[in-house]
């Protein structure tokens, strides 16, 4: 009944908007015809369900509901310059490891927007980011339950060639509700080559940007007098000249005492610089970042990934191989970090000594992250500035990753990719486990594909992670058989053979299969899932160990 | 009451009419070129020849396998059918800067755009990457495929050939 009335009201809004924008003179019948014949509906659907079995060996708890599921459906209707959409989400109850705030069903996302020549307006929910996101980014990662979208109004306006302005106001999503804080902001971006005729034909392309965000949250704290309005500003530049590119952004935030920073009144700042050079067969990226007290939320009392207004990208390689990606991945430290990264890619041509018949690709990556330097002021009872920090010094090491990857095709049937990584992982800080030692690990991975013919192929992964700390050594083997273009079958075992406790030397086996056709895909798997940290798009979620049957359905239309 | 009933009928019709009312045009949203400037996806075109739109990311292994495999044959594909492949990266600020060096480093000849805010991804109903769309000579999306397995590219090329010869694909 609830859904029924929802759809009816959605239809009324749809019709009302369409009629309004098509022009009042048109008769309703024509409007309806237009809705039917010229509009388009696109969307997608996903359902994940797991049947849980108790498995005391791996620490998989009994789940009272036995079956848990997450699902959503997105519908977006577009008709010319008009668009509207809804999303229905369902968590009955949410899969283990998902934030607990997701419980029940409901419509969480709805918007309507229209675009005219120079202006575009969106009301309802929207996702937006200014520059690199240092002061503002609302974003969704459905697979992890991360969603801090806005509910409010967004206006985009292009007043002159090369110039675009974006204004936003709204509240942010927190599970099935909205946070109490109000977020308002303005961004201006100027593409010089379009705006200044003298630069129209210049080989150097320059984009300048400036943005400001202000959040409002009432002060109901009995201990401190807190700023109810907190402002943040950022400036950026992006220059491309031939094969060179430089992208830099600096952000500053006024004092913003919060649970994250221990209610200190120190302002925050962040700097992000990325430079790259690339030509055919060669690419180099150098990046540096420093963020100091830049946690920025629309509710100062929140933690985890909740109600974050901004985004501080991690400057580490985003690995995809299981052991490398889910045992010791780095998560950005919002309170302060200094990070550097260098990434090199080189292609040895076909016919060269190392390239052989088919060529060979080599990638090399180094990333480090340290705490910022801090000198405590011990001013808790006076100014509460917390600390001072020297820009040119670094504090404790949080993370280091030195890795290399070689991709080579040996023959028409065989190709491989080989990875080595050396990791240093400060588990104490990154996972908040005081007293645990820093983890040093060496990881080696071979990924070899054998192609029987155009349709049939077998991919094998063998991975080793060697460490003296934490749970000791791990090995993983995966065999994935695919029958293109519709089927795949895979078996996998992860074995913690190096665990000091012989009883914890556990096999985590898993078998899965999948079928896909058109925009539809179904995956079924059975087995054990090791506790780990799953990251997508730079957001990570800790997932507990589980055992059972997992089903996933996705569909795009 | 009658209004409500009408609306219900409208709704019913619009849903039941979906399959044939769909124009399947490429939605027009702003994405970024690899030099950071803005590009509107409504301007995607290939002179009446087929277009492949492939969503990928620098952190997605199957995506890279797919695009690297196609890269080996791309020249022949273009020669034979005039097809154009648009590689749409969904990388965000963390990895956006790596897109151009990766594309150039691998020597890809594709047209590459970045969708850091996920606007184009949402407009096309993409759940996860890799996700491939096939657009015919009239600019209509006629086929899609989610995920990648070794060898999928052969089916894709068969479909591209059909489109380039003006046949319909079902």
HADDOCK unambig.tbl for C-alpha pairs under 7 A between the chains (distance, minus, plus):
assign (segid A and resid 8 and name CA) (segid B and resid 7 and name CA) 6.81 0.50 0.50
assign (segid A and resid 8 and name CA) (segid B and resid 8 and name CA) 6.21 0.50 0.50
assign (segid A and resid 11 and name CA) (segid B and resid 7 and name CA) 6.35 0.50 0.50
assign (segid A and resid 11 and name CA) (segid B and resid 11 and name CA) 6.08 0.50 0.50
assign (segid A and resid 12 and name CA) (segid B and resid 7 and name CA) 6.45 0.50 0.50
assign (segid A and resid 36 and name CA) (segid B and resid 14 and name CA) 5.44 0.50 0.50
assign (segid A and resid 36 and name CA) (segid B and resid 21 and name CA) 6.34 0.50 0.50
assign (segid A and resid 37 and name CA) (segid B and resid 21 and name CA) 5.01 0.50 0.50
assign (segid A and resid 38 and name CA) (segid B and resid 21 and name CA) 6.92 0.50 0.50
assign (segid A and resid 38 and name CA) (segid B and resid 23 and name CA) 6.91 0.50 0.50
assign (segid A and resid 39 and name CA) (segid B and resid 22 and name CA) 6.93 0.50 0.50
assign (segid A and resid 40 and name CA) (segid B and resid 22 and name CA) 5.21 0.50 0.50
assign (segid A and resid 40 and name CA) (segid B and resid 23 and name CA) 6.30 0.50 0.50
assign (segid A and resid 40 and name CA) (segid B and resid 24 and name CA) 6.87 0.50 0.50
assign (segid A and resid 42 and name CA) (segid B and resid 124 and name CA) 6.32 0.50 0.50
assign (segid A and resid 42 and name CA) (segid B and resid 125 and name CA) 6.03 0.50 0.50
assign (segid A and resid 43 and name CA) (segid B and resid 124 and name CA) 6.86 0.50 0.50
assign (segid A and resid 43 and name CA) (segid B and resid 125 and name CA) 4.39 0.50 0.50
assign (segid A and resid 44 and name CA) (segid B and resid 125 and name CA) 4.93 0.50 0.50
assign (segid A and resid 44 and name CA) (segid B and resid 126 and name CA) 6.79 0.50 0.50
assign (segid A and resid 44 and name CA) (segid B and resid 127 and name CA) 6.74 0.50 0.50
assign (segid A and resid 128 and name CA) (segid B and resid 117 and name CA) 6.36 0.50 0.50
assign (segid A and resid 129 and name CA) (segid B and resid 117 and name CA) 6.68 0.50 0.50
assign (segid A and resid 132 and name CA) (segid B and resid 93 and name CA) 5.21 0.50 0.50
assign (segid A and resid 240 and name CA) (segid B and resid 35 and name CA) 6.07 0.50 0.50
assign (segid A and resid 274 and name CA) (segid B and resid 97 and name CA) 6.85 0.50 0.50
assign (segid A and resid 276 and name CA) (segid B and resid 101 and name CA) 7.00 0.50 0.50
assign (segid A and resid 277 and name CA) (segid B and resid 101 and name CA) 6.79 0.50 0.50
assign (segid A and resid 278 and name CA) (segid B and resid 101 and name CA) 4.96 0.50 0.50
assign (segid A and resid 278 and name CA) (segid B and resid 104 and name CA) 6.06 0.50 0.50
assign (segid A and resid 278 and name CA) (segid B and resid 105 and name CA) 6.75 0.50 0.50
assign (segid A and resid 279 and name CA) (segid B and resid 104 and name CA) 5.47 0.50 0.50
assign (segid A and resid 279 and name CA) (segid B and resid 105 and name CA) 6.64 0.50 0.50
assign (segid A and resid 280 and name CA) (segid B and resid 104 and name CA) 4.82 0.50 0.50
assign (segid A and resid 280 and name CA) (segid B and resid 105 and name CA) 5.57 0.50 0.50
assign (segid A and resid 280 and name CA) (segid B and resid 107 and name CA) 5.16 0.50 0.50
assign (segid A and resid 281 and name CA) (segid B and resid 104 and name CA) 6.04 0.50 0.50
assign (segid A and resid 281 and name CA) (segid B and resid 105 and name CA) 4.05 0.50 0.50
assign (segid A and resid 281 and name CA) (segid B and resid 106 and name CA) 5.72 0.50 0.50
assign (segid A and resid 281 and name CA) (segid B and resid 107 and name CA) 5.58 0.50 0.50
assign (segid A and resid 282 and name CA) (segid B and resid 104 and name CA) 6.55 0.50 0.50
assign (segid A and resid 282 and name CA) (segid B and resid 105 and name CA) 4.27 0.50 0.50
assign (segid A and resid 283 and name CA) (segid B and resid 101 and name CA) 4.15 0.50 0.50
assign (segid A and resid 283 and name CA) (segid B and resid 102 and name CA) 6.27 0.50 0.50
assign (segid A and resid 283 and name CA) (segid B and resid 104 and name CA) 6.55 0.50 0.50
assign (segid A and resid 283 and name CA) (segid B and resid 105 and name CA) 4.96 0.50 0.50
assign (segid A and resid 284 and name CA) (segid B and resid 101 and name CA) 6.19 0.50 0.50
assign (segid A and resid 285 and name CA) (segid B and resid 98 and name CA) 6.60 0.50 0.50
assign (segid A and resid 313 and name CA) (segid B and resid 93 and name CA) 6.41 0.50 0.50
assign (segid A and resid 313 and name CA) (segid B and resid 94 and name CA) 4.74 0.50 0.50
assign (segid A and resid 314 and name CA) (segid B and resid 94 and name CA) 6.14 0.50 0.50
assign (segid A and resid 315 and name CA) (segid B and resid 94 and name CA) 6.57 0.50 0.50
assign (segid A and resid 318 and name CA) (segid B and resid 59 and name CA) 5.71 0.50 0.50
assign (segid A and resid 319 and name CA) (segid B and resid 59 and name CA) 6.63 0.50 0.50
assign (segid A and resid 320 and name CA) (segid B and resid 59 and name CA) 6.64 0.50 0.50
assign (segid A and resid 320 and name CA) (segid B and resid 60 and name CA) 6.86 0.50 0.50
assign (segid A and resid 320 and name CA) (segid B and resid 61 and name CA) 6.69 0.50 0.50
assign (segid A and resid 345 and name CA) (segid B and resid 102 and name CA) 6.93 0.50 0.50
assign (segid A and resid 345 and name CA) (segid B and resid 105 and name CA) 5.79 0.50 0.50
assign (segid A and resid 346 and name CA) (segid B and resid 105 and name CA) 5.94 0.50 0.50
assign (segid A and resid 347 and name CA) (segid B and resid 105 and name CA) 6.44 0.50 0.50
assign (segid A and resid 347 and name CA) (segid B and resid 106 and name CA) 6.68 0.50 0.50
assign (segid A and resid 454 and name CA) (segid B and resid 151 and name CA) 5.45 0.50 0.50
assign (segid A and resid 455 and name CA) (segid B and resid 151 and name CA) 5.41 0.50 0.50
assign (segid A and resid 457 and name CA) (segid B and resid 150 and name CA) 6.50 0.50 0.50
assign (segid A and resid 482 and name CA) (segid B and resid 149 and name CA) 6.14 0.50 0.50
assign (segid A and resid 482 and name CA) (segid B and resid 150 and name CA) 6.89 0.50 0.50
assign (segid A and resid 484 and name CA) (segid B and resid 149 and name CA) 6.16 0.50 0.50
assign (segid A and resid 484 and name CA) (segid B and resid 150 and name CA) 6.69 0.50 0.50
assign (segid A and resid 484 and name CA) (segid B and resid 151 and name CA) 5.46 0.50 0.50
assign (segid A and resid 484 and name CA) (segid B and resid 152 and name CA) 5.32 0.50 0.50
assign (segid A and resid 485 and name CA) (segid B and resid 149 and name CA) 6.83 0.50 0.50
assign (segid A and resid 485 and name CA) (segid B and resid 151 and name CA) 6.81 0.50 0.50
assign (segid A and resid 485 and name CA) (segid B and resid 152 and name CA) 4.81 0.50 0.50
assign (segid A and resid 485 and name CA) (segid B and resid 155 and name CA) 6.81 0.50 0.50
assign (segid A and resid 517 and name CA) (segid B and resid 145 and name CA) 6.74 0.50 0.50
assign (segid A and resid 518 and name CA) (segid B and resid 143 and name CA) 6.68 0.50 0.50
assign (segid A and resid 518 and name CA) (segid B and resid 144 and name CA) 5.15 0.50 0.50
assign (segid A and resid 518 and name CA) (segid B and resid 145 and name CA) 4.71 0.50 0.50
assign (segid A and resid 519 and name CA) (segid B and resid 144 and name CA) 5.46 0.50 0.50
assign (segid A and resid 519 and name CA) (segid B and resid 145 and name CA) 5.06 0.50 0.50
assign (segid A and resid 519 and name CA) (segid B and resid 146 and name CA) 5.72 0.50 0.50
assign (segid A and resid 556 and name CA) (segid B and resid 125 and name CA) 5.59 0.50 0.50
assign (segid A and resid 556 and name CA) (segid B and resid 126 and name CA) 6.38 0.50 0.50
assign (segid A and resid 557 and name CA) (segid B and resid 125 and name CA) 6.75 0.50 0.50
